[in-house]
């Protein structure tokens, strides 16, 4: 399986779904990550905010649906997007994330 570091570099630290920056703890310390991601270090909830932006591997075609560990089937996703995908297809999940972003931006 392709390493998370290689995926992190290939996707320029950006989540495939929400296109927001992610954080990879092995590469970047907490203070630096907070500065880059716009999270106030040691503020209430900063640990949760960092966890949600943590970089993860995501299979485009889910393994339960016959997806493999082939590098072409794996993308970078933040923990929030990866955890919320469920049974949605890639297209459905991207649309879901975009609709949430539009709602958040309008508020």
PDB file as gemmi writes it, atoms N, CA and C in Angstrom:
CRYST1    1.000    1.000    1.000  90.00  90.00  90.00 P 1                      
ATOM      1  N   UNK A   1       0.842  -1.177   0.000  1.00  0.00           N  
ATOM      2  CA  UNK A   1       0.000   0.000   0.000  1.00  0.00           C  
ATOM      3  C   UNK A   1       0.889   1.243   0.000  1.00  0.00           C  
ATOM      4  N   UNK A   2       0.475   2.254  -0.727  1.00  0.00           N  
ATOM      5  CA  UNK A   2       1.222   3.505  -0.800  1.00  0.00           C  
ATOM      6  C   UNK A   2       1.236   4.180   0.578  1.00  0.00           C  
ATOM      7  N   UNK A   3       2.361   4.780   0.923  1.00  0.00           N  
ATOM      8  CA  UNK A   3       2.481   5.406   2.239  1.00  0.00           C  
ATOM      9  C   UNK A   3       1.639   6.679   2.309  1.00  0.00           C  
ATOM     10  N   UNK A   4       1.201   6.982   3.508  1.00  0.00           N  
ATOM     11  CA  UNK A   4       0.427   8.202   3.722  1.00  0.00           C  
ATOM     12  C   UNK A   4       1.263   9.430   3.365  1.00  0.00           C  
ATOM     13  N   UNK A   5       2.558   9.385   3.652  1.00  0.00           N  
ATOM     14  CA  UNK A   5       3.418  10.519   3.321  1.00  0.00           C  
ATOM     15  C   UNK A   5       3.409  10.790   1.821  1.00  0.00           C  
ATOM     16  N   UNK A   6       3.519   9.746   1.002  1.00  0.00           N  
ATOM     17  CA  UNK A   6       3.512   9.933  -0.448  1.00  0.00           C  
ATOM     18  C   UNK A   6       2.188  10.521  -0.929  1.00  0.00           C  
ATOM     19  N   UNK A   7       1.089  10.081  -0.340  1.00  0.00           N  
ATOM     20  CA  UNK A   7      -0.225  10.624  -0.704  1.00  0.00           C  
ATOM     21  C   UNK A   7      -0.314  12.082  -0.271  1.00  0.00           C  
ATOM     22  N   UNK A   8       0.185  12.373   0.925  1.00  0.00           N  
ATOM     23  CA  UNK A   8       0.180  13.732   1.478  1.00  0.00           C  
ATOM     24  C   UNK A   8       0.912  14.687   0.534  1.00  0.00           C  
ATOM     25  N   UNK A   9       2.055  14.252   0.026  1.00  0.00           N  
ATOM     26  CA  UNK A   9       2.844  15.058  -0.904  1.00  0.00           C  
ATOM     27  C   UNK A   9       2.147  15.149  -2.263  1.00  0.00           C  
ATOM     28  N   UNK A  10       1.647  14.013  -2.763  1.00  0.00           N  
ATOM     29  CA  UNK A  10       0.998  13.982  -4.079  1.00  0.00           C  
ATOM     30  C   UNK A  10      -0.196  14.938  -4.149  1.00  0.00           C  
ATOM     31  N   UNK A  11      -0.951  15.042  -3.072  1.00  0.00           N  
ATOM     32  CA  UNK A  11      -2.137  15.899  -3.056  1.00  0.00           C  
ATOM     33  C   UNK A  11      -1.857  17.276  -2.453  1.00  0.00           C  
ATOM     34  N   UNK A  12      -0.589  17.609  -2.298  1.00  0.00           N  
ATOM     35  CA  UNK A  12      -0.173  18.927  -1.815  1.00  0.00           C  
ATOM     36  C   UNK A  12      -0.862  19.297  -0.497  1.00  0.00           C  
ATOM     37  N   UNK A  13      -1.008  18.312   0.389  1.00  0.00           N  
ATOM     38  CA  UNK A  13      -1.586  18.469   1.722  1.00  0.00           C  
ATOM     39  C   UNK A  13      -3.080  18.775   1.716  1.00  0.00           C  
ATOM     40  N   UNK A  14      -3.740  18.705   0.557  1.00  0.00           N  
ATOM     41  CA  UNK A  14      -5.142  19.098   0.449  1.00  0.00           C  
ATOM     42  C   UNK A  14      -6.062  17.878   0.375  1.00  0.00           C  
ATOM     43  N   UNK A  15      -7.176  17.947   1.078  1.00  0.00           N  
ATOM     44  CA  UNK A  15      -8.165  16.883   1.077  1.00  0.00           C  
ATOM     45  C   UNK A  15      -8.809  16.773  -0.308  1.00  0.00           C  
ATOM     46  N   UNK A  16      -8.935  15.576  -0.811  1.00  0.00           N  
ATOM     47  CA  UNK A  16      -9.537  15.303  -2.107  1.00  0.00           C  
ATOM     48  C   UNK A  16     -10.995  15.762  -2.157  1.00  0.00           C  
ATOM     49  N   UNK A  17     -11.733  15.633  -1.053  1.00  0.00           N  
ATOM     50  CA  UNK A  17     -13.155  15.954  -1.041  1.00  0.00           C  
ATOM     51  C   UNK A  17     -13.448  17.427  -0.789  1.00  0.00           C  
ATOM     52  N   UNK A  18     -12.991  17.957   0.333  1.00  0.00           N  
ATOM     53  CA  UNK A  18     -13.341  19.337   0.697  1.00  0.00           C  
ATOM     54  C   UNK A  18     -12.330  20.360   0.199  1.00  0.00           C  
ATOM     55  N   UNK A  19     -11.202  19.881  -0.284  1.00  0.00           N  
ATOM     56  CA  UNK A  19     -10.133  20.733  -0.810  1.00  0.00           C  
ATOM     57  C   UNK A  19      -9.607  21.722   0.229  1.00  0.00           C  
ATOM     58  N   UNK A  20      -9.662  21.299   1.486  1.00  0.00           N  
ATOM     59  CA  UNK A  20      -9.109  22.072   2.594  1.00  0.00           C  
ATOM     60  C   UNK A  20      -7.764  21.455   2.977  1.00  0.00           C  
ATOM     61  N   UNK A  21      -6.876  22.244   3.591  1.00  0.00           N  
ATOM     62  CA  UNK A  21      -5.578  21.695   3.986  1.00  0.00           C  
ATOM     63  C   UNK A  21      -5.722  20.652   5.097  1.00  0.00           C  
ATOM     64  N   UNK A  22      -4.871  19.649   5.045  1.00  0.00           N  
ATOM     65  CA  UNK A  22      -4.851  18.601   6.061  1.00  0.00           C  
ATOM     66  C   UNK A  22      -3.582  18.715   6.884  1.00  0.00           C  
ATOM     67  N   UNK A  23      -3.501  17.899   7.926  1.00  0.00           N  
ATOM     68  CA  UNK A  23      -2.348  17.892   8.819  1.00  0.00           C  
ATOM     69  C   UNK A  23      -1.845  16.464   8.984  1.00  0.00           C  
ATOM     70  N   UNK A  24      -0.539  16.289   8.848  1.00  0.00           N  
ATOM     71  CA  UNK A  24       0.086  14.978   9.029  1.00  0.00           C  
ATOM     72  C   UNK A  24       1.072  15.106  10.185  1.00  0.00           C  
ATOM     73  N   UNK A  25       0.735  14.572  11.369  1.00  0.00           N  
ATOM     74  CA  UNK A  25       1.542  14.777  12.578  1.00  0.00           C  
ATOM     75  C   UNK A  25       3.013  14.405  12.453  1.00  0.00           C  
ATOM     76  N   UNK A  26       3.352  13.413  11.636  1.00  0.00           N  
ATOM     77  CA  UNK A  26       4.747  13.003  11.519  1.00  0.00           C  
ATOM     78  C   UNK A  26       5.578  14.070  10.808  1.00  0.00           C  
ATOM     79  N   UNK A  27       4.936  14.865   9.967  1.00  0.00           N  
ATOM     80  CA  UNK A  27       5.637  15.860   9.160  1.00  0.00           C  
ATOM     81  C   UNK A  27       5.674  17.233   9.830  1.00  0.00           C  
ATOM     82  N   UNK A  28       4.657  17.536  10.620  1.00  0.00           N  
ATOM     83  CA  UNK A  28       4.492  18.900  11.122  1.00  0.00           C  
ATOM     84  C   UNK A  28       4.097  18.879  12.595  1.00  0.00           C  
ATOM     85  N   UNK A  29       4.716  19.756  13.408  1.00  0.00           N  
ATOM     86  CA  UNK A  29       4.354  19.797  14.821  1.00  0.00           C  
ATOM     87  C   UNK A  29       3.021  20.532  15.004  1.00  0.00           C  
ATOM     88  N   UNK A  30       2.464  20.411  16.172  1.00  0.00           N  
ATOM     89  CA  UNK A  30       1.126  20.937  16.444  1.00  0.00           C  
ATOM     90  C   UNK A  30       1.054  22.448  16.273  1.00  0.00           C  
ATOM     91  N   UNK A  31       2.016  23.171  16.809  1.00  0.00           N  
ATOM     92  CA  UNK A  31       1.975  24.646  16.703  1.00  0.00           C  
ATOM     93  C   UNK A  31       2.024  25.109  15.250  1.00  0.00           C  
ATOM     94  N   UNK A  32       2.913  24.524  14.470  1.00  0.00           N  
ATOM     95  CA  UNK A  32       3.045  24.886  13.058  1.00  0.00           C  
ATOM     96  C   UNK A  32       1.756  24.563  12.311  1.00  0.00           C  
ATOM     97  N   UNK A  33       1.190  23.390  12.596  1.00  0.00           N  
ATOM     98  CA  UNK A  33      -0.060  22.990  11.945  1.00  0.00           C  
ATOM     99  C   UNK A  33      -1.187  23.953  12.300  1.00  0.00           C  
ATOM    100  N   UNK A  34      -1.287  24.321  13.555  1.00  0.00           N  
ATOM    101  CA  UNK A  34      -2.323  25.269  13.971  1.00  0.00           C  
ATOM    102  C   UNK A  34      -2.184  26.589  13.223  1.00  0.00           C  
ATOM    103  N   UNK A  35      -0.977  27.105  13.118  1.00  0.00           N  
ATOM    104  CA  UNK A  35      -0.743  28.358  12.394  1.00  0.00           C  
ATOM    105  C   UNK A  35      -1.172  28.228  10.932  1.00  0.00           C  
ATOM    106  N   UNK A  36      -0.752  27.150  10.286  1.00  0.00           N  
ATOM    107  CA  UNK A  36      -1.059  26.960   8.867  1.00  0.00           C  
ATOM    108  C   UNK A  36      -2.549  26.754   8.634  1.00  0.00           C  
ATOM    109  N   UNK A  37      -3.229  26.067   9.547  1.00  0.00           N  
ATOM    110  CA  UNK A  37      -4.641  25.750   9.371  1.00  0.00           C  
ATOM    111  C   UNK A  37      -5.579  26.814   9.940  1.00  0.00           C  
ATOM    112  N   UNK A  38      -5.010  27.839  10.569  1.00  0.00           N  
ATOM    113  CA  UNK A  38      -5.846  28.903  11.130  1.00  0.00           C  
ATOM    114  C   UNK A  38      -6.557  28.499  12.414  1.00  0.00           C  
ATOM    115  N   UNK A  39      -5.947  27.599  13.167  1.00  0.00           N  
ATOM    116  CA  UNK A  39      -6.503  27.140  14.435  1.00  0.00           C  
ATOM    117  C   UNK A  39      -5.690  27.788  15.551  1.00  0.00           C  
ATOM    118  N   UNK A  40      -6.356  28.361  16.530  1.00  0.00           N  
ATOM    119  CA  UNK A  40      -5.655  29.008  17.635  1.00  0.00           C  
ATOM    120  C   UNK A  40      -5.145  27.935  18.591  1.00  0.00           C  
ATOM    121  N   UNK A  41      -3.825  27.860  18.701  1.00  0.00           N  
ATOM    122  CA  UNK A  41      -3.183  26.859  19.550  1.00  0.00           C  
ATOM    123  C   UNK A  41      -3.639  27.026  20.994  1.00  0.00           C  
ATOM    124  N   UNK A  42      -4.004  25.933  21.617  1.00  0.00           N  
ATOM    125  CA  UNK A  42      -4.458  25.853  23.006  1.00  0.00           C  
ATOM    126  C   UNK A  42      -5.809  26.530  23.255  1.00  0.00           C  
ATOM    127  N   UNK A  43      -6.523  26.870  22.212  1.00  0.00           N  
ATOM    128  CA  UNK A  43      -7.871  27.400  22.399  1.00  0.00           C  
ATOM    129  C   UNK A  43      -8.811  26.237  22.700  1.00  0.00           C  
ATOM    130  N   UNK A  44      -9.976  26.520  23.261  1.00  0.00           N  
ATOM    131  CA  UNK A  44     -10.923  25.424  23.496  1.00  0.00           C  
ATOM    132  C   UNK A  44     -11.261  24.734  22.168  1.00  0.00           C  
ATOM    133  N   UNK A  45     -11.137  23.437  22.142  1.00  0.00           N  
ATOM    134  CA  UNK A  45     -11.480  22.683  20.945  1.00  0.00           C  
ATOM    135  C   UNK A  45     -10.387  22.576  19.899  1.00  0.00           C  
ATOM    136  N   UNK A  46      -9.189  23.097  20.169  1.00  0.00           N  
ATOM    137  CA  UNK A  46      -8.134  23.051  19.145  1.00  0.00           C  
ATOM    138  C   UNK A  46      -7.701  21.617  18.836  1.00  0.00           C  
ATOM    139  N   UNK A  47      -7.723  20.734  19.827  1.00  0.00           N  
ATOM    140  CA  UNK A  47      -7.328  19.346  19.585  1.00  0.00           C  
ATOM    141  C   UNK A  47      -8.325  18.651  18.662  1.00  0.00           C  
ATOM    142  N   UNK A  48      -9.618  18.906  18.865  1.00  0.00           N  
ATOM    143  CA  UNK A  48     -10.636  18.315  18.008  1.00  0.00           C  
ATOM    144  C   UNK A  48     -10.514  18.861  16.588  1.00  0.00           C  
ATOM    145  N   UNK A  49     -10.282  20.164  16.461  1.00  0.00           N  
ATOM    146  CA  UNK A  49     -10.132  20.780  15.137  1.00  0.00           C  
ATOM    147  C   UNK A  49      -8.950  20.161  14.392  1.00  0.00           C  
ATOM    148  N   UNK A  50      -7.843  19.931  15.081  1.00  0.00           N  
ATOM    149  CA  UNK A  50      -6.677  19.294  14.461  1.00  0.00           C  
ATOM    150  C   UNK A  50      -6.988  17.859  14.059  1.00  0.00           C  
ATOM    151  N   UNK A  51      -7.691  17.125  14.925  1.00  0.00           N  
ATOM    152  CA  UNK A  51      -8.026  15.731  14.621  1.00  0.00           C  
ATOM    153  C   UNK A  51      -8.887  15.653  13.364  1.00  0.00           C  
ATOM    154  N   UNK A  52      -9.828  16.564  13.209  1.00  0.00           N  
ATOM    155  CA  UNK A  52     -10.696  16.548  12.030  1.00  0.00           C  
ATOM    156  C   UNK A  52      -9.937  16.871  10.747  1.00  0.00           C  
ATOM    157  N   UNK A  53      -8.832  17.599  10.834  1.00  0.00           N  
ATOM    158  CA  UNK A  53      -8.029  17.963   9.666  1.00  0.00           C  
ATOM    159  C   UNK A  53      -6.898  16.959   9.421  1.00  0.00           C  
ATOM    160  N   UNK A  54      -6.747  15.966  10.293  1.00  0.00           N  
ATOM    161  CA  UNK A  54      -5.671  14.988  10.164  1.00  0.00           C  
ATOM    162  C   UNK A  54      -5.770  14.244   8.829  1.00  0.00           C  
ATOM    163  N   UNK A  55      -4.651  14.064   8.173  1.00  0.00           N  
ATOM    164  CA  UNK A  55      -4.586  13.389   6.874  1.00  0.00           C  
ATOM    165  C   UNK A  55      -4.820  11.891   7.037  1.00  0.00           C  
ATOM    166  N   UNK A  56      -5.624  11.331   6.131  1.00  0.00           N  
ATOM    167  CA  UNK A  56      -5.878   9.894   6.110  1.00  0.00           C  
ATOM    168  C   UNK A  56      -5.871   9.404   4.667  1.00  0.00           C  
ATOM    169  N   UNK A  57      -5.721   8.086   4.505  1.00  0.00           N  
ATOM    170  CA  UNK A  57      -5.867   7.462   3.185  1.00  0.00           C  
ATOM    171  C   UNK A  57      -7.348   7.182   2.975  1.00  0.00           C  
ATOM    172  N   UNK A  58      -7.826   7.372   1.761  1.00  0.00           N  
ATOM    173  CA  UNK A  58      -9.214   7.079   1.426  1.00  0.00           C  
ATOM    174  C   UNK A  58      -9.250   6.284   0.133  1.00  0.00           C  
ATOM    175  N   UNK A  59      -9.965   5.188   0.134  1.00  0.00           N  
ATOM    176  CA  UNK A  59     -10.126   4.382  -1.081  1.00  0.00           C  
ATOM    177  C   UNK A  59     -11.278   4.954  -1.901  1.00  0.00           C  
ATOM    178  N   UNK A  60     -11.030   5.310  -3.143  1.00  0.00           N  
ATOM    179  CA  UNK A  60     -12.103   5.813  -4.001  1.00  0.00           C  
ATOM    180  C   UNK A  60     -13.180   4.763  -4.181  1.00  0.00           C  
ATOM    181  N   UNK A  61     -12.755   3.565  -4.548  1.00  0.00           N  
ATOM    182  CA  UNK A  61     -13.685   2.431  -4.597  1.00  0.00           C  
ATOM    183  C   UNK A  61     -13.485   1.690  -3.281  1.00  0.00           C  
ATOM    184  N   UNK A  62     -14.510   1.687  -2.462  1.00  0.00           N  
ATOM    185  CA  UNK A  62     -14.393   1.097  -1.133  1.00  0.00           C  
ATOM    186  C   UNK A  62     -13.946  -0.364  -1.205  1.00  0.00           C  
ATOM    187  N   UNK A  63     -13.186  -0.773  -0.233  1.00  0.00           N  
ATOM    188  CA  UNK A  63     -12.677  -2.151  -0.209  1.00  0.00           C  
ATOM    189  C   UNK A  63     -13.816  -3.159  -0.144  1.00  0.00           C  
ATOM    190  N   UNK A  64     -14.893  -2.832   0.561  1.00  0.00           N  
ATOM    191  CA  UNK A  64     -16.024  -3.755   0.632  1.00  0.00           C  
ATOM    192  C   UNK A  64     -16.711  -3.908  -0.719  1.00  0.00           C  
ATOM    193  N   UNK A  65     -16.480  -2.943  -1.617  1.00  0.00           N  
ATOM    194  CA  UNK A  65     -17.041  -3.004  -2.966  1.00  0.00           C  
ATOM    195  C   UNK A  65     -16.034  -3.533  -3.978  1.00  0.00           C  
ATOM    196  N   UNK A  66     -14.930  -4.090  -3.493  1.00  0.00           N  
ATOM    197  CA  UNK A  66     -13.923  -4.668  -4.383  1.00  0.00           C  
ATOM    198  C   UNK A  66     -12.754  -3.752  -4.690  1.00  0.00           C  
ATOM    199  N   UNK A  67     -12.665  -2.602  -4.026  1.00  0.00           N  
ATOM    200  CA  UNK A  67     -11.541  -1.694  -4.236  1.00  0.00           C  
ATOM    201  C   UNK A  67     -10.245  -2.290  -3.710  1.00  0.00           C  
ATOM    202  N   UNK A  68      -9.147  -1.868  -4.304  1.00  0.00           N  
ATOM    203  CA  UNK A  68      -7.836  -2.401  -3.925  1.00  0.00           C  
ATOM    204  C   UNK A  68      -6.981  -1.316  -3.289  1.00  0.00           C  
ATOM    205  N   UNK A  69      -5.796  -1.728  -2.857  1.00  0.00           N  
ATOM    206  CA  UNK A  69      -4.813  -0.792  -2.307  1.00  0.00           C  
ATOM    207  C   UNK A  69      -3.956  -0.166  -3.407  1.00  0.00           C  
ATOM    208  N   UNK A  70      -4.350  -0.322  -4.645  1.00  0.00           N  
ATOM    209  CA  UNK A  70      -3.610   0.260  -5.765  1.00  0.00           C  
ATOM    210  C   UNK A  70      -3.522   1.780  -5.571  1.00  0.00           C  
ATOM    211  N   UNK A  71      -2.355   2.387  -5.793  1.00  0.00           N  
ATOM    212  CA  UNK A  71      -2.212   3.834  -5.607  1.00  0.00           C  
ATOM    213  C   UNK A  71      -3.239   4.679  -6.373  1.00  0.00           C  
ATOM    214  N   UNK A  72      -3.703   4.191  -7.505  1.00  0.00           N  
ATOM    215  CA  UNK A  72      -4.703   4.946  -8.278  1.00  0.00           C  
ATOM    216  C   UNK A  72      -6.059   4.954  -7.585  1.00  0.00           C  
ATOM    217  N   UNK A  73      -6.263   4.064  -6.628  1.00  0.00           N  
ATOM    218  CA  UNK A  73      -7.543   3.982  -5.913  1.00  0.00           C  
ATOM    219  C   UNK A  73      -7.501   4.694  -4.565  1.00  0.00           C  
ATOM    220  N   UNK A  74      -6.360   5.281  -4.217  1.00  0.00           N  
ATOM    221  CA  UNK A  74      -6.205   5.898  -2.904  1.00  0.00           C  
ATOM    222  C   UNK A  74      -5.933   7.391  -3.048  1.00  0.00           C  
ATOM    223  N   UNK A  75      -6.668   8.181  -2.262  1.00  0.00           N  
ATOM    224  CA  UNK A  75      -6.509   9.630  -2.268  1.00  0.00           C  
ATOM    225  C   UNK A  75      -6.293  10.109  -0.838  1.00  0.00           C  
ATOM    226  N   UNK A  76      -5.948  11.380  -0.695  1.00  0.00           N  
ATOM    227  CA  UNK A  76      -5.786  12.002   0.614  1.00  0.00           C  
ATOM    228  C   UNK A  76      -7.131  12.588   1.038  1.00  0.00           C  
ATOM    229  N   UNK A  77      -7.540  12.298   2.248  1.00  0.00           N  
ATOM    230  CA  UNK A  77      -8.781  12.862   2.783  1.00  0.00           C  
ATOM    231  C   UNK A  77      -8.551  13.278   4.224  1.00  0.00           C  
ATOM    232  N   UNK A  78      -9.165  14.375   4.631  1.00  0.00           N  
ATOM    233  CA  UNK A  78      -9.099  14.749   6.037  1.00  0.00           C  
ATOM    234  C   UNK A  78      -9.946  13.746   6.817  1.00  0.00           C  
ATOM    235  N   UNK A  79      -9.704  13.652   8.095  1.00  0.00           N  
ATOM    236  CA  UNK A  79     -10.415  12.691   8.928  1.00  0.00           C  
ATOM    237  C   UNK A  79     -11.926  12.932   8.889  1.00  0.00           C  
ATOM    238  N   UNK A  80     -12.334  14.198   8.856  1.00  0.00           N  
ATOM    239  CA  UNK A  80     -13.768  14.519   8.829  1.00  0.00           C  
ATOM    240  C   UNK A  80     -14.435  13.983   7.567  1.00  0.00           C  
ATOM    241  N   UNK A  81     -13.831  14.209   6.405  1.00  0.00           N  
ATOM    242  CA  UNK A  81     -14.409  13.729   5.144  1.00  0.00           C  
ATOM    243  C   UNK A  81     -14.372  12.211   5.050  1.00  0.00           C  
ATOM    244  N   UNK A  82     -13.279  11.614   5.488  1.00  0.00           N  
ATOM    245  CA  UNK A  82     -13.151  10.166   5.428  1.00  0.00           C  
ATOM    246  C   UNK A  82     -14.216   9.506   6.308  1.00  0.00           C  
ATOM    247  N   UNK A  83     -14.377  10.014   7.519  1.00  0.00           N  
ATOM    248  CA  UNK A  83     -15.315   9.413   8.463  1.00  0.00           C  
ATOM    249  C   UNK A  83     -16.772   9.611   8.058  1.00  0.00           C  
ATOM    250  N   UNK A  84     -17.057  10.668   7.299  1.00  0.00           N  
ATOM    251  CA  UNK A  84     -18.449  10.975   6.972  1.00  0.00           C  
ATOM    252  C   UNK A  84     -18.910  10.389   5.640  1.00  0.00           C  
ATOM    253  N   UNK A  85     -18.040   9.746   4.895  1.00  0.00           N  
ATOM    254  CA  UNK A  85     -18.420   9.261   3.570  1.00  0.00           C  
ATOM    255  C   UNK A  85     -19.490   8.179   3.611  1.00  0.00           C  
ATOM    256  N   UNK A  86     -19.317   7.228   4.477  1.00  0.00           N  
ATOM    257  CA  UNK A  86     -20.293   6.143   4.565  1.00  0.00           C  
ATOM    258  C   UNK A  86     -20.393   5.367   3.265  1.00  0.00           C  
ATOM    259  N   UNK A  87     -21.621   5.146   2.771  1.00  0.00           N  
ATOM    260  CA  UNK A  87     -21.839   4.359   1.561  1.00  0.00           C  
ATOM    261  C   UNK A  87     -21.964   5.229   0.317  1.00  0.00           C  
ATOM    262  N   UNK A  88     -21.746   6.524   0.435  1.00  0.00           N  
ATOM    263  CA  UNK A  88     -21.850   7.410  -0.723  1.00  0.00           C  
ATOM    264  C   UNK A  88     -20.779   7.100  -1.755  1.00  0.00           C  
ATOM    265  N   UNK A  89     -21.111   7.329  -3.011  1.00  0.00           N  
ATOM    266  CA  UNK A  89     -20.092   7.251  -4.056  1.00  0.00           C  
ATOM    267  C   UNK A  89     -19.200   8.471  -3.932  1.00  0.00           C  
ATOM    268  N   UNK A  90     -18.094   8.480  -4.657  1.00  0.00           N  
ATOM    269  CA  UNK A  90     -17.188   9.628  -4.641  1.00  0.00           C  
ATOM    270  C   UNK A  90     -17.941  10.889  -5.057  1.00  0.00           C  
ATOM    271  N   UNK A  91     -18.706  10.807  -6.137  1.00  0.00           N  
ATOM    272  CA  UNK A  91     -19.436  11.965  -6.645  1.00  0.00           C  
ATOM    273  C   UNK A  91     -20.487  12.444  -5.637  1.00  0.00           C  
ATOM    274  N   UNK A  92     -21.211  11.509  -5.028  1.00  0.00           N  
ATOM    275  CA  UNK A  92     -22.219  11.876  -4.036  1.00  0.00           C  
ATOM    276  C   UNK A  92     -21.573  12.547  -2.825  1.00  0.00           C  
ATOM    277  N   UNK A  93     -20.425  12.020  -2.401  1.00  0.00           N  
ATOM    278  CA  UNK A  93     -19.770  12.580  -1.223  1.00  0.00           C  
ATOM    279  C   UNK A  93     -19.207  13.974  -1.515  1.00  0.00           C  
ATOM    280  N   UNK A  94     -18.612  14.151  -2.689  1.00  0.00           N  
ATOM    281  CA  UNK A  94     -18.125  15.493  -3.047  1.00  0.00           C  
ATOM    282  C   UNK A  94     -19.288  16.487  -3.069  1.00  0.00           C  
ATOM    283  N   UNK A  95     -20.425  16.096  -3.630  1.00  0.00           N  
ATOM    284  CA  UNK A  95     -21.596  16.970  -3.679  1.00  0.00           C  
ATOM    285  C   UNK A  95     -22.094  17.272  -2.262  1.00  0.00           C  
ATOM    286  N   UNK A  96     -22.083  16.281  -1.413  1.00  0.00           N  
ATOM    287  CA  UNK A  96     -22.504  16.464  -0.022  1.00  0.00           C  
ATOM    288  C   UNK A  96     -21.586  17.468   0.687  1.00  0.00           C  
ATOM    289  N   UNK A  97     -20.292  17.309   0.514  1.00  0.00           N  
ATOM    290  CA  UNK A  97     -19.319  18.217   1.145  1.00  0.00           C  
ATOM    291  C   UNK A  97     -19.496  19.635   0.608  1.00  0.00           C  
ATOM    292  N   UNK A  98     -19.657  19.780  -0.707  1.00  0.00           N  
ATOM    293  CA  UNK A  98     -19.850  21.117  -1.302  1.00  0.00           C  
ATOM    294  C   UNK A  98     -21.110  21.777  -0.759  1.00  0.00           C  
ATOM    295  N   UNK A  99     -22.187  21.023  -0.592  1.00  0.00           N  
ATOM    296  CA  UNK A  99     -23.428  21.610  -0.078  1.00  0.00           C  
ATOM    297  C   UNK A  99     -23.241  22.071   1.365  1.00  0.00           C  
ATOM    298  N   UNK A 100     -22.493  21.313   2.161  1.00  0.00           N  
ATOM    299  CA  UNK A 100     -22.204  21.734   3.534  1.00  0.00           C  
ATOM    300  C   UNK A 100     -21.354  23.001   3.546  1.00  0.00           C  
ATOM    301  N   UNK A 101     -20.383  23.098   2.627  1.00  0.00           N  
ATOM    302  CA  UNK A 101     -19.526  24.275   2.568  1.00  0.00           C  
ATOM    303  C   UNK A 101     -20.326  25.506   2.158  1.00  0.00           C  
ATOM    304  N   UNK A 102     -21.236  25.352   1.197  1.00  0.00           N  
ATOM    305  CA  UNK A 102     -22.069  26.492   0.779  1.00  0.00           C  
ATOM    306  C   UNK A 102     -22.931  26.972   1.932  1.00  0.00           C  
ATOM    307  N   UNK A 103     -23.500  26.043   2.685  1.00  0.00           N  
ATOM    308  CA  UNK A 103     -24.323  26.395   3.820  1.00  0.00           C  
ATOM    309  C   UNK A 103     -23.496  27.132   4.874  1.00  0.00           C  
ATOM    310  N   UNK A 104     -22.277  26.629   5.150  1.00  0.00           N  
ATOM    311  CA  UNK A 104     -21.392  27.250   6.140  1.00  0.00           C  
ATOM    312  C   UNK A 104     -20.963  28.636   5.685  1.00  0.00           C  
ATOM    313  N   UNK A 105     -20.634  28.783   4.395  1.00  0.00           N  
ATOM    314  CA  UNK A 105     -20.192  30.080   3.875  1.00  0.00           C  
ATOM    315  C   UNK A 105     -21.310  31.113   3.881  1.00  0.00           C  
ATOM    316  N   UNK A 106     -22.555  30.660   3.737  1.00  0.00           N  
ATOM    317  CA  UNK A 106     -23.694  31.584   3.717  1.00  0.00           C  
ATOM    318  C   UNK A 106     -24.040  32.088   5.114  1.00  0.00           C  
ATOM    319  N   UNK A 107     -23.633  31.342   6.130  1.00  0.00           N  
ATOM    320  CA  UNK A 107     -23.973  31.712   7.516  1.00  0.00           C  
ATOM    321  C   UNK A 107     -23.158  32.886   8.004  1.00  0.00           C  
TER     322      UNK A 107                                                      
END                                                                             
